[in-house]
Each structure stands twice: as structure tokens, then as C-alpha cells.
């Protein structure tokens, strides 16, 4: 609930500032705070969007730091304070992203995507998304992900709407 209250106060101000400061050309942010398996599934998306900046969990920093498609990465621990998240938010806002992809649509990730004020935000709408997360992400382009779908296919659909299992390629993160 605290994210919604902070967003109510900050979003109009940040949006007004963004109006006078246009988005940087082709800067892309990927918010993926899940663990190792989800990061491995998202590497084809990173390769298609490269170079991309990433917000990630501390456990996957060794993988993210060695990925050639990742430019800059921000570490967001799962149990971090609101003050720490606001510091990261400040960096994201000043980085001036054109597109943001939210692969794990929980409240902190949606909060960061909303207040970074990108020109376009795309996210996955899972079967477990909470109502408050959906409300905070109002206006985001959503792509449905069901229980019977592979996460990899849903991630690829964020970039290419016609993507399906036939275009999926084998992948692994680089050592």
C-alpha cells in the first residue's frame, strides 16, 4: 500500500518534469528481480533488446555482469527499504529510458516502472497478479501469461507479438 501512496504524490511531479525532458533514444530497461531460472529464460529477450540495462536480484548479479547484452545493472534486494528503492528510482528516472520491460510484475517492480516515466512500459499479466499491482500498472501494455505457457514464450512476445514456440531458440547465459 505504501507504494501506491508514494506513487500518488510523485507521479504527477515526475511526469511534469519528463514533459520538459524528452526520452533518450533507444534506452531500454529490463526489470527482472526473479532468481536464476527466470534470468536464464530471459536471456533471449536480452539478446534481442541489447544493449539493455537491468534491475536484478543480488543472487543473479554474477550472471548479469557477465552477459554481453547487458549494459548497466541495478541491484534490488528483495527485502530492501522504501528509501533504497527511491534511490534506485532516482537513478532510473535520471537515466531517461524510452522502454521498460517488467518481467516479474510485483508491487516494487511495477512501482519502479511507473515512476521511471518511460515512454512505453510493457509487462506480463500473470494469473496471480494482484489488483493493486494492476492498478499501479494502469496504462502499461500487458501480455497475458497463463499456467500452461512457457515463461520464455511470454517474454519473447513482449518484443515480438507474433513470437511462438516455432521461433524459440536454445539459449544459455554466457560463462
N, C-alpha and C positions, 0 to 999 in steps of 0.2 A: 504494500500500500504506500510505503514511503516513496517509492519510485514515481508513482502517479502524482503525488502531491508536488514533488520536486519538478516533475515534467510540466505540470500546470503552470508553475511560476517561471521556469526557464525557457520553455519552448517559444513563446511569443517574442521574447527578447532575442534569443539566438536566431530566430527566423528573420527578424528585422535586420540584424547585423549581416546575415547571409545575403539579404537582398542587395546590399551595397558591395558585397564581396563575392564575385562570381566563383563558381566551382573550378578547380584546377582541371586541366584537360586529362582525361583518361586515368585518373587516380582511382583505384579500386581497393576496397577494404572487404576482407572476409572475416566474419565473426564466427569462430568455431571453438567453443570452450569445452567441448566433449573430450574424451580421452583418446587413447592411441588408435583404436579400431576405427572410430569415426574420422580421425585425421587421415588414416590410410585411404579410407573411402573418398575423402575429399581431394586427394591429390590430382585426379584428372581435371577437376574443376580449377585447381590452382594452375595447372599447366595451360588450360585454355584461357585463363584470365591474366597470365603472367605478363608483367610483374605485378604482384599483388601484395598488399600489406595485410597482416593477420593479427587478430586479437585471439589469444590462445591461453590454455591452462598451463600451469608450470610443468606438469608431467610430460607434455609433448614438446617442450622447448628444444630438446636435443634433435628431434625430427624436423621441427620447423626451421631451426637455424641452419640446417644442412640442405634444405630444399632450395634448388636453384631458382624456382619460380617465386620465391618469397623475397620481398624487398626488406621491409621493416616489420618487426613484430612487437606487439604489446602483450605483456603478461598480465592476466586477470585471474588471480586465485579465486577458488570457489567461495571461500569464507572471508572475502575482503570487505572492508568497511565502506560505507557510502562515501566517505571522504576520499578514499583511494580511487573509487570508481569515478568520482567527479574530477580527479586529477587526470585520469585516463581520458575522460570525456573532453576535457580541455584540449589535450593533445590531438584527439580525433577531430575536434571542431576546427582547430587551427590548421590541421593538415588539409582540410578543404576537399574532401572526397567527392567524386562525381557519382559513384555507385557503391552501395553497400549490400553485401550478401550475408544474411543471417541464417546459418545452417542449424543452429540449435535455438529455437525461439522461446527462451525462458525470459523471465522478467528483467534481469540485469542486461542481457544481450539486446533485447528489444528497446530498453531504456537508452543504451548507448547508441543504437542505430537511429532512434527517434531524435535525440538531441545532437547528434553529429550533423544533422541537417543536410544530408546529401541530396542531390537532385533526384536520385532514384534509389529505393530500397526494395530488395526482393527477399522473400523469406519463404520458408516451408510451413504450411499449415498442417500440423500433425493431428492425429486423432486425440491427442492428450492436451492440446493447447487450452490453457485456461482463459476464461472470459476477460480477465483484466489484461492479460498479455495481448489478446486480440484487440482490445480497446486501445491499448497503448500503441499498437501497430496499425491503427486505422490509417488507411491510405497507402499502405505497403502493397506491392504486387505479391500475391500469395499463390503458391503452388501446392496443391493437395498431395499429401503423403499418407497412404494407408498402411495397414498392418501387413498386407500381402506384397507390398512393393519393397524393392531393394533401395537402401539409402543412396547408393551410388546413382541409380536411375533418377531419383528425385533431385539430387544435387546437379546432375547434368541438365535436367530440364530447366533449372534456374537460368542457364545461359542459352541453351538451345531448346526451344519449345517442342521441336519435333524429335527430340532425343528419345530413344528407346533402347531395349536390350540389344538390338542388332548393331548399334553403333558403339556399344560399350567396349572398351579396350582393357586388356590386362594392365595392371598398374602396380607399382610399389614405390615407396619413397626411396630416394637415393641414399646410399650409406654415408 
